[in-house]
Amino acid sequence: MDGTGGLFSPLLRALSEFDCEVISLPQTGDQDYSSITKQVRDKLPEEDFVLVAESFSGPIGAALAKEGRANLKGIIFVATFLSAPSKLLLAFTKFLPLKLLSRLPFSAFFHKALFLGSGASNELIDLFQSTVGSLPSSLIRARLSAMYSLSYDPEVIDLPVAYIQAASDKLVPPKKAVEFSCSFTNIIFETVEGPHFLLQAKPTECAVVISELVPLLTRRTTG
């Protein structure tokens, strides 16, 4: 949800065989999904590409898939959703002093339990905390509100996609993957053991899966 791209460094190192580009989300302006999708659309490459849409960015990827872009060859969704993952949790979180909590002594335990997993290194926790700490509280709350307002609007799309589910995700229920199977007729499901921030906590394992999925998706597009 941070949208800065700073948390992807470990994954990018593991995906060195690919020409990867991180598209940062806007840090100013409206933070509803429609507005963010418009800004992301303007940053997409002109050459053929496969999009990876993680967590908060899943609905952005789905919106782009509906547009039928010729150079978008596939999407890999990771630990994400098409409707609000948990309205109760989102409503509660909106009232928490998130930046203050991230600086408290027990914050590392909190981040491991919900986001990064019990095996998270001190380096990853420091990276996570510094990234969250760099975001304005108003931006975080605006994106939480955007997620809270999400509703599932099924539309059949034949673009080849994959969904990587985090087996120990504490934030996105497994049933959210069902919405993707109802929306995308050409879908592959994979599961990786790990927490919600799967690409950060398990970069090597995810890189292996992504490396296997990219040729499968592009082959199904051109075949």
N, C-alpha and C positions, 0 to 999 in steps of 0.2 A: 504493500500500500504506500510505501514511501515514495516510489516513482522516480527516485534520483538515479538509479542504476548503480549506486555505489556498492550494493550488496552482491553484485554479480561477479566480482573479481575472481573468486575461486572457480566458478563455473566457466568463465571465459578462458581461464588457464587450461582447464580440462578439455575445452572444445577448440583447442588451438588448430585442429585440422580444418576448421570451418572459418569462413570470413564472417565474423559475427559483428553485429552493430546493436548497441543498446539504445532504445528509443525512450528517453526520459519523459515523464509526464509533466505537464505544465505546473509550475510552482506558484503561479498567480492566476487570477481570473476565476471564472466559474468552474466548479469541480464536479458538476453533474456528468453523467456518462456521455450524454450527447455532446457536450462541449469538449470534453477530453478526447472523445473519438475523433472529432473534427480536427483537433490539433495533431493527434497522432497520424491521421491520414496524410497530412501535409508533409510528414517526415519519412514516409515509407519510401523504400528504394524504387528505382525505376526498373531495375533488372529483376529477374525471377528470384523469389525468396520464399522461405518457410518461416512463419511467425511462431514464436514461443510466447504464450500468454499465461502468466502466472497469477494466481490469487486474485487480487483486485482487478487485474487486467483481463480476466476471462470474458466479461461482457463486452469489452472493447474489441477483442478478437472476434467474437461472435457477430458483432455489428459489422465489422469489416468483411466477414465471410458472406454476409447477405448481399453485399454490393457486387459480387461477381467479378472482382478484379482479375484480369487475365494473368498478371504476373505473380499473384498470390497462389502458390502451388500447394499449400497445406498449412495447417495450424496444429501446434502441439500445446494443448491446454495442460496446466499443471496445478493441482490442488486448488481448483477454482470452482466457480458456480455461475449459474445464469439467473438465479433469484437470490434474495437475501439469505445468507447462510444460516443466520440465527438472529431473528428480530429481537429476542429477549436479551441476548448477549450484546448486540449492537446498541440497543437502547440504554443498557446499563453502562457500557463503555463510554458513551458520549458524555457522561457526567463525571468521569474519572479525570483527575489531574495527571494525564498520561506522561507528560514530560517530567513532572516532579517524581512520579513513581519510578521512572527509569533511572533516576539518580539516587534512589534510596538503597541502603545496604542489602536488602533482600531482593533487589530487582533481578539479579542474576538467576535466582531460583525461579522467579516468576517468568522470566523470558525462556528459561529452559523448559518449564512445565507446559507453557502454552505455544511457544513459537519454534524453538530451536532444538529441543530434545535433550535428554539427560546427558548425552555424550558431547554436547557442544563444547568446543575449546574456548579458553579465555580470549583468544584472538578473535574468534567469531562473535563472542558476546560483546567485546569492546567495539567491534565494527558495527554491530547491531545498535548498541546504545548510542554511539556517536552519530549514526545515521538518523535515528529517531530524534536525538537531541538537536539536530540541525534543522528540523522541520518546525514551522510555526504551528502552535496548537490549533489555530483556526483552520489551517489546511487539513490537519488530521481529522478534526471534527467534521469538516465539510465532506471528506471522503467517506467517513463513517455514515454520514447522512445519505450519501449517494447509494451506498450499499443497502442501507435500511429501506430505501425507496424502490429497490429493484423488484420487479415482478416477472414471472416466467411467461414469455409470450412465444409459444412454440411456432416454429416455421421450419419447414423441411428444406435442408440445404445439402447439396450433394458434393461439396468440396471435401476432399480427403482430410481427415483430422485424426488426432490421437489424444487420448486423455490419460495423463499419468497421475495416479492417485497416491497420496501419501498414506501409508497404512496406519500410521499413528497420529493422524491429524486430529487435533482437539478443537479446531475451529470450523472446519467444513465437514458436515455429516456425509457419510458414504452415499446416501440417497441422492445427493446433488448430482452425482455422475449420471443418474438415470435421465435427467433433463437433457443431457448431451446426446444420449442414445436416441431420444425422441426427436431431437432437432437435426442430427447429422446422420444421414443414411450410410455414410462411408467412414466408419470410425473404428479405431483400434484402441483397446484398453490395456494399460500396463499398470502395475503396482510396484512401488518401491518402498521398502521399509524406512520410515522416517517421519519427522514431524511436519507441521504445516509449511514451514519455510524449508521445503525439501531441496530446492536448488542450492540453497546456502549450506544446509546441514550435511547434504550428501552430494556434493558437486561431482565427484568422480563417478559414482553409481549412476547419477542422472545423465552425465555426459555419455556414458556407454549406451543407455537406452535411447537418448536423443540421436546419437550417431547411427543407431540401427533403424530408427523411425524415419529419418529424413529421406533416405533412398526409397523406402516403402511408400511414403506419401507422394513423392514426386513421380514414382513409377506408375502409381494409380491415377495420377493426373494426366500423364502423357500417354498411358497405355490405351 
